[in-house]
Amino acid sequence: QVQLVQSGAEVKKPGASVRVSCRASGYTFTTYGITWVRQAPGRGLEWMGWISPYSGDRSDAQNFQGRVTMTTDTSTSTAYMELRSLGSDDTAIYFCSISDGGSVDHWGQGTLVTVSS
Amino acid sequence: DIQMTQSPSSLSASVGDRVTITCRASQGIRNDLGWYQQKPGKAPKRLIYAASSLQSGAPSRFSGSGSGTGFTLTISSLQPEDFAAYYCLQYNSFPRTFGQGTKVEV
């Protein structure tokens, strides 16, 4: 079955960077783009960006442009999201997911990133 | 960017109630819309895709309708496990955008 397994919780200082991984299994990794979504405490879902493991095409939300880098490693079926220049408002749970316009929709378990001095 | 305006932000309901949540897109998105349920501490789960298609495994009391700019999620008879947050997501164009969410409470 399809699984997306994310890396563990992180605690970072303001100004630092964090890299979250998302290891996929149960399907051909290049078939679906990887989407990153985050949720700050008590807040709604925020779409961060998308990357195609097949072509490398990507799209970032304007809020994160210049601060986020999404990559994929097809040899290990793993996607990565790096967020730089962290501030306290980046404290959130970060999710990876795959979906299509049809019935496919799978999510990772989420990774808590805490930014604190 | 396409803005998704979701309402209400919260609602109070009882088991057995019919519940309706709406999303309005700032421009036409055909039927490229999904509805998600999220419970505290968990990843979202999609209930509806393509505006009105029921996701495999989702209960049939959930239904979606709409096209273009106006969309609705309906829960025909609210069950105890349905108390959660609900979000719409447009996937017509990049960047994708979520509605602000609706918290369904007792």
Interface residues (C-beta under 8 A of the other chain):
Chain A: T35 V37 G44 L45 E46 W47 G49 W50 S59 D60 A61 Q62 F95 S97 S99 G101 G102 S103 D105 W107 G108 Q109 G110
Chain B: D1 D32 G34 Y36 Q38 A43 P44 K45 R46 Y49 A50 S53 Q55 S56 A85 Y87 L89 Y91 F94 P95 R96 T97 F98 G99 Q100 G101
